[in-house]
Amino acid sequence: MLAFLKKYKSKVIYSTLLIFALVLIRMFENQLFYDPFLNYFSSEYANLPFPKFNIFKLFFSLGFRFYLNMVISLGLLYVLFDDRKIVKFSIFLFMLLGYILLISFFFVLTFFAEESKMTLFYIRRFLIQPIFILLFIPGFYYQKIAK
């Protein structure tokens, strides 16, 4: 283990810093982003009406948070795999999934709001949490060792 750490010292340090950046985004989410659903979904929301929100501020806040998580995740992928093809493909996947999720979030919020609280919860979860990196790292690792 010690030999591994010495050999890949810079990768370990950069990976740790990037993961710490993702943790900081999560820790300071109330101060950094406009999201009235943070408190709503952390409470007993099943019987509560949606909070008042500004749809434009919410859209840009969710998009900005997704973008920040994406940039840090792409940096993590580059540090771990040192392969520009993986990063380029990941950019395409992140952008495609981000557009689909943002459009889905606002479609569900606008047309099915009160009936689809759980759907809204999970779509929002994928937007604000770096869940895709948890899927991409093992997938690209498997692809790399399978070659």
GULO-202041 format. One record per residue: residue in three letters; x, y, z of N, C-alpha, C, O, CB in turn. Coordinates in steps of 0.2 Angstrom, whole numbers, padded with zeros to 4 digits, always signed. Glycine has a CB too. Layout:
BEGIN
ALAXYZXYZXYZXYZXYZ
...
//
This chain:
BEGIN
MET+0004-0006+0000+0000+0000+0000+0004+0006+0000+0003+0011-0004-0005+0000+0006
LEU+0010+0006+0004+0014+0012+0004+0018+0013-0002+0019+0019-0004+0019+0011+0010
ALA+0019+0008-0006+0023+0008-0012+0018+0011-0017+0020+0015-0022+0025+0001-0015
PHE+0011+0009-0017+0006+0012-0021+0006+0020-0020+0005+0024-0025-0001+0009-0020
LEU+0005+0022-0014+0005+0029-0012+0011+0033-0015+0010+0038-0017+0004+0030-0005
LYS+0017+0030-0014+0023+0034-0016+0023+0034-0024+0024+0039-0027+0029+0030-0014
LYS+0020+0029-0027+0020+0029-0035+0015+0034-0037+0017+0037-0042+0019+0022-0037
TYR+0010+0034-0034+0004+0038-0037+0002+0044-0032-0003+0046-0031-0002+0034-0038
LYS+0008+0047-0029+0007+0052-0024+0003+0058-0027-0002+0060-0024+0013+0054-0022
SER+0004+0060-0033+0001+0066-0036-0006+0064-0037-0011+0068-0036+0005+0069-0042
LYS-0008+0058-0040-0015+0056-0041-0019+0056-0035-0024+0058-0035-0015+0050-0045
VAL-0016+0053-0030-0019+0053-0023-0021+0060-0020-0026+0061-0018-0015+0049-0018
ILE-0016+0064-0021-0017+0071-0018-0022+0075-0022-0027+0078-0019-0010+0075-0018
TYR-0022+0075-0029-0027+0078-0033-0034+0075-0032-0038+0079-0032-0024+0078-0041
SER-0034+0069-0032-0040+0065-0031-0044+0067-0025-0050+0069-0024-0040+0058-0032
THR-0040+0068-0019-0042+0069-0013-0045+0077-0013-0050+0078-0010-0037+0069-0008
LEU-0041+0081-0016-0043+0088-0016-0049+0089-0020-0054+0093-0018-0037+0092-0020
LEU-0050+0085-0026-0056+0086-0030-0062+0083-0026-0068+0086-0026-0055+0082-0037
ILE-0061+0077-0023-0067+0075-0018-0068+0079-0013-0074+0080-0011-0065+0068-0016
PHE-0063+0083-0010-0065+0088-0005-0069+0094-0008-0073+0096-0004-0058+0090-0002
ALA-0067+0095-0014-0071+0101-0017-0079+0099-0018-0083+0103-0017-0068+0102-0024
LEU-0080+0093-0019-0087+0090-0020-0090+0090-0013-0096+0092-0012-0087+0083-0023
VAL-0086+0089-0008-0089+0089-0001-0090+0096+0001-0095+0097+0004-0084+0085+0004
LEU-0086+0101-0001-0087+0108+0001-0094+0110-0002-0097+0114+0001-0081+0112-0001
ILE-0095+0108-0009-0101+0110-0012-0107+0108-0008-0112+0112-0007-0101+0108-0019
ARG-0107+0102-0006-0112+0099-0002-0113+0102+0005-0118+0104+0007-0111+0091-0001
MET-0107+0104+0008-0107+0107+0015-0110+0114+0015-0114+0116+0019-0100+0107+0018
PHE-0109+0118+0010-0111+0125+0009-0117+0126+0004-0117+0131+0001-0105+0129+0007
GLU-0121+0121+0003-0126+0121-0002-0131+0126+0000-0134+0130-0005-0129+0114-0003
ASN-0132+0127+0006-0137+0132+0008-0135+0139+0007-0139+0144+0005-0139+0132+0016
GLN-0129+0141+0008-0126+0147+0006-0124+0149-0001-0125+0154-0003-0120+0148+0010
LEU-0123+0143-0005-0120+0144-0012-0126+0144-0017-0125+0148-0022-0116+0139-0013
PHE-0131+0141-0015-0136+0140-0021-0143+0141-0018-0145+0141-0012-0136+0132-0023
TYR-0147+0144-0023-0154+0145-0022-0158+0138-0023-0159+0136-0029-0157+0151-0026
ASP-0161+0136-0018-0165+0129-0018-0170+0129-0012-0168+0126-0007-0160+0123-0018
PRO-0176+0131-0013-0181+0131-0008-0183+0124-0007-0186+0122-0001-0187+0135-0010
PHE-0181+0119-0011-0183+0112-0010-0178+0108-0005-0179+0103-0003-0183+0108-0017
LEU-0172+0112-0004-0168+0108+0001-0171+0107+0008-0171+0102+0010-0161+0113+0002
ASN-0174+0112+0011-0177+0112+0017-0184+0108+0016-0186+0104+0021-0179+0118+0020
TYR-0187+0108+0011-0194+0105+0009-0193+0098+0009-0196+0094+0013-0197+0107+0003
PHE-0188+0095+0006-0187+0088+0005-0183+0085+0011-0183+0079+0012-0183+0086-0001
SER-0180+0089+0015-0177+0087+0022-0182+0086+0027-0181+0083+0033-0171+0091+0024
SER-0188+0089+0026-0194+0088+0031-0199+0083+0029-0197+0079+0025-0197+0095+0032
GLU-0204+0083+0033-0209+0078+0031-0214+0081+0026-0219+0084+0027-0214+0076+0038
TYR-0212+0080+0020-0215+0084+0014-0221+0080+0011-0224+0083+0007-0209+0084+0009
ALA-0222+0074+0013-0228+0070+0009-0234+0074+0010-0238+0074+0005-0228+0064+0013
ASN-0236+0078+0015-0242+0081+0016-0242+0088+0015-0247+0092+0016-0245+0079+0022
LEU-0236+0091+0014-0235+0098+0013-0235+0101+0006-0233+0097+0001-0228+0100+0016
PRO-0238+0107+0005-0238+0109-0002-0231+0112-0004-0226+0113+0001-0243+0115-0003
PHE-0229+0113-0010-0223+0115-0012-0221+0122-0009-0226+0126-0008-0222+0115-0020
PRO-0215+0123-0008-0213+0130-0006-0214+0135-0011-0214+0133-0017-0206+0130-0002
LYS-0214+0141-0010-0214+0146-0015-0207+0147-0018-0202+0146-0014-0216+0154-0012
PHE-0206+0147-0024-0200+0148-0028-0200+0152-0034-0205+0153-0037-0198+0140-0029
ASN-0194+0154-0036-0193+0158-0042-0191+0153-0047-0185+0151-0046-0188+0164-0041
ILE-0194+0152-0052-0192+0146-0057-0186+0148-0061-0182+0143-0062-0198+0145-0062
PHE-0185+0154-0062-0179+0156-0066-0172+0155-0061-0167+0152-0063-0179+0163-0068
LYS-0173+0158-0055-0167+0157-0050-0166+0149-0049-0160+0147-0048-0169+0161-0044
LEU-0171+0146-0048-0171+0138-0047-0167+0135-0053-0163+0131-0052-0177+0135-0045
PHE-0169+0136-0059-0166+0134-0065-0159+0135-0065-0155+0130-0066-0170+0136-0071
PHE-0157+0141-0064-0150+0143-0065-0146+0140-0059-0140+0139-0060-0149+0151-0065
SER-0149+0140-0053-0145+0137-0047-0144+0130-0048-0139+0128-0047-0149+0139-0041
LEU-0149+0126-0050-0148+0119-0052-0143+0118-0057-0139+0113-0057-0155+0116-0053
GLY-0144+0122-0063-0139+0121-0068-0132+0123-0066-0127+0119-0068-0141+0125-0074
PHE-0131+0128-0062-0124+0130-0060-0121+0124-0055-0116+0123-0056-0125+0137-0057
ARG-0126+0122-0051-0123+0117-0046-0121+0110-0050-0116+0107-0049-0128+0115-0041
PHE-0125+0108-0055-0124+0103-0059-0117+0104-0063-0113+0099-0064-0130+0101-0064
TYR-0116+0110-0066-0110+0112-0069-0104+0111-0065-0099+0109-0067-0111+0119-0072
LEU-0105+0114-0059-0099+0114-0054-0097+0106-0053-0091+0104-0053-0101+0117-0048
ASN-0102+0102-0051-0101+0095-0050-0098+0092-0056-0094+0087-0055-0107+0092-0048
MET-0100+0094-0062-0098+0091-0068-0090+0092-0069-0086+0088-0071-0102+0093-0074
VAL-0089+0099-0068-0082+0101-0069-0077+0097-0064-0072+0095-0066-0081+0108-0069
ILE-0079+0097-0058-0075+0093-0053-0074+0086-0055-0069+0083-0054-0077+0095-0046
SER-0080+0083-0057-0080+0076-0059-0076+0074-0065-0072+0069-0065-0087+0074-0060
LEU-0076+0079-0070-0072+0078-0075-0064+0078-0074-0060+0075-0076-0073+0083-0081
GLY-0063+0083-0069-0056+0083-0067-0054+0077-0063-0048+0075-0064-0055+0089-0062
LEU-0058+0074-0059-0057+0068-0056-0056+0062-0061-0051+0058-0060-0063+0066-0051
LEU-0060+0062-0066-0059+0057-0071-0052+0058-0075-0049+0053-0076-0065+0057-0076
TYR-0050+0064-0076-0044+0065-0079-0038+0063-0075-0033+0060-0077-0043+0072-0081
VAL-0039+0065-0068-0033+0063-0064-0033+0055-0063-0027+0052-0063-0034+0066-0057
LEU-0038+0052-0063-0038+0045-0061-0036+0041-0068-0032+0036-0067-0045+0042-0059
PHE-0038+0043-0074-0037+0039-0080-0032+0042-0084-0029+0038-0089-0044+0038-0083
ASP-0031+0048-0084-0026+0052-0088-0027+0050-0096-0023+0048-0099-0019+0050-0086
ASP-0034+0051-0098-0036+0049-0104-0041+0054-0107-0046+0055-0104-0039+0042-0105
ARG-0039+0058-0112-0043+0063-0114-0049+0060-0118-0055+0064-0118-0039+0067-0119
LYS-0049+0054-0121-0055+0052-0124-0060+0050-0119-0066+0051-0120-0053+0045-0127
ILE-0058+0048-0113-0063+0047-0107-0066+0053-0105-0073+0053-0104-0060+0043-0101
VAL-0062+0058-0105-0065+0065-0103-0070+0068-0108-0075+0070-0106-0059+0070-0101
LYS-0068+0067-0114-0072+0070-0120-0079+0066-0120-0084+0069-0120-0069+0069-0126
PHE-0079+0059-0119-0085+0055-0119-0089+0057-0113-0095+0057-0113-0083+0048-0119
SER-0086+0058-0107-0089+0060-0101-0092+0067-0102-0098+0068-0099-0084+0060-0095
ILE-0089+0072-0105-0092+0078-0106-0099+0077-0110-0104+0080-0108-0087+0083-0110
PHE-0099+0073-0115-0105+0072-0119-0110+0069-0115-0116+0071-0115-0103+0067-0125
LEU-0108+0064-0111-0113+0061-0107-0116+0065-0101-0122+0066-0100-0110+0055-0103
PHE-0112+0069-0098-0114+0074-0093-0119+0079-0096-0124+0081-0093-0108+0078-0090
MET-0117+0082-0102-0121+0087-0105-0128+0084-0107-0133+0087-0106-0118+0090-0111
LEU-0128+0078-0110-0134+0075-0112-0138+0073-0106-0144+0075-0106-0132+0068-0116
LEU-0136+0070-0101-0139+0069-0095-0142+0075-0091-0147+0075-0089-0135+0064-0090
GLY-0137+0080-0091-0139+0086-0088-0145+0090-0091-0150+0092-0088-0134+0091-0088
TYR-0145+0090-0098-0151+0093-0102-0157+0089-0100-0163+0092-0099-0149+0093-0109
ILE-0157+0082-0101-0163+0078-0100-0165+0079-0093-0171+0080-0092-0161+0071-0101
LEU-0161+0079-0088-0163+0080-0081-0166+0087-0079-0171+0087-0076-0158+0079-0076
LEU-0163+0092-0082-0166+0099-0081-0173+0100-0084-0177+0102-0081-0161+0104-0084
ILE-0173+0097-0090-0180+0098-0094-0185+0094-0090-0190+0096-0089-0179+0095-0101
SER-0183+0088-0088-0188+0083-0084-0190+0086-0078-0196+0086-0076-0184+0076-0083
PHE-0185+0089-0074-0187+0092-0068-0192+0098-0069-0197+0098-0065-0180+0095-0065
PHE-0191+0102-0073-0195+0108-0074-0202+0106-0078-0207+0109-0076-0192+0113-0078
PHE-0202+0100-0082-0208+0098-0084-0212+0095-0079-0218+0096-0078-0206+0092-0090
VAL-0209+0091-0075-0213+0088-0069-0215+0093-0064-0221+0093-0062-0208+0082-0065
LEU-0211+0098-0063-0213+0103-0058-0218+0107-0061-0223+0109-0057-0207+0108-0057
THR-0219+0109-0067-0224+0113-0070-0230+0109-0071-0236+0112-0070-0221+0116-0077
PHE-0230+0103-0073-0236+0100-0075-0239+0094-0070-0245+0093-0070-0235+0097-0082
PHE-0234+0091-0066-0236+0086-0062-0234+0087-0055-0234+0082-0051-0233+0080-0064
ALA-0233+0093-0053-0230+0095-0047-0232+0091-0041-0228+0087-0038-0231+0102-0045
GLU-0238+0092-0038-0240+0089-0032-0241+0082-0032-0240+0078-0027-0247+0092-0030
GLU-0243+0079-0038-0244+0072-0039-0237+0068-0039-0237+0062-0038-0248+0070-0045
SER-0232+0071-0041-0226+0068-0043-0220+0070-0038-0214+0072-0040-0224+0069-0050
LYS-0221+0070-0032-0216+0073-0027-0210+0068-0027-0204+0071-0027-0219+0073-0020
MET-0211+0062-0027-0205+0057-0027-0201+0058-0034-0195+0057-0033-0208+0050-0026
THR-0205+0058-0039-0201+0059-0045-0197+0065-0045-0191+0065-0048-0206+0059-0051
LEU-0200+0071-0043-0196+0077-0043-0190+0076-0038-0185+0079-0039-0201+0083-0040
PHE-0191+0073-0032-0186+0072-0028-0180+0068-0031-0174+0071-0030-0188+0068-0021
TYR-0181+0063-0034-0176+0059-0037-0172+0063-0043-0166+0062-0044-0178+0052-0039
ILE-0176+0066-0047-0173+0070-0053-0169+0075-0050-0163+0076-0052-0179+0073-0057
ARG-0171+0079-0045-0167+0084-0042-0161+0081-0038-0156+0084-0039-0171+0088-0036
ARG-0162+0075-0036-0156+0072-0032-0150+0071-0037-0144+0072-0036-0158+0065-0029
PHE-0152+0068-0043-0147+0067-0049-0144+0074-0051-0138+0074-0053-0150+0064-0054
LEU-0148+0079-0051-0145+0086-0053-0140+0089-0048-0135+0091-0050-0151+0091-0054
ILE-0142+0088-0041-0138+0092-0036-0132+0087-0033-0128+0090-0030-0142+0094-0031
GLN-0132+0081-0034-0127+0077-0031-0123+0074-0037-0125+0072-0042-0130+0071-0027
PRO-0116+0073-0036-0112+0070-0041-0113+0062-0041-0108+0059-0041-0105+0072-0039
ILE-0119+0060-0043-0120+0053-0043-0117+0050-0049-0115+0044-0049-0128+0052-0043
PHE-0117+0054-0055-0114+0051-0061-0107+0049-0061-0105+0044-0064-0115+0056-0067
ILE-0103+0052-0057-0096+0050-0056-0095+0043-0052-0091+0040-0054-0092+0056-0052
LEU-0100+0042-0048-0100+0035-0045-0102+0030-0050-0100+0024-0049-0105+0035-0039
LEU-0105+0031-0055-0106+0027-0061-0100+0026-0066-0099+0021-0068-0113+0028-0064
PHE-0098+0032-0067-0093+0033-0072-0086+0030-0070-0083+0026-0074-0091+0040-0074
ILE-0084+0031-0064-0077+0028-0062-0077+0020-0063-0072+0018-0066-0076+0030-0055
PRO-0082+0017-0060-0081+0009-0061-0082+0007-0068-0079+0002-0070-0086+0006-0056
GLY-0086+0011-0072-0087+0009-0078-0081+0010-0083-0079+0005-0087-0093+0013-0081
PHE-0078+0015-0082-0072+0017-0086-0066+0012-0083-0062+0010-0087-0070+0024-0086
TYR-0066+0011-0077-0061+0006-0074-0062-0001-0077-0057-0004-0079-0061+0006-0067
TYR-0068-0003-0077-0069-0010-0080-0067-0010-0088-0064-0015-0090-0076-0012-0079
GLN-0069-0005-0091-0067-0004-0098-0060-0004-0099-0057-0007-0104-0070+0002-0101
LYS-0056-0001-0095-0049+0000-0095-0045-0007-0094-0041-0009-0098-0046+0005-0091
ILE-0048-0011-0089-0045-0017-0087-0047-0023-0092-0043-0028-0093-0046-0019-0080
ALA-0053-0022-0096-0055-0027-0100-0051-0026-0107-0051-0031-0111-0062-0026-0102
LYS-0048-0021-0108-0044-0020-0115-0038-0025-0115-0034-0025-0120-0042-0013-0116
//
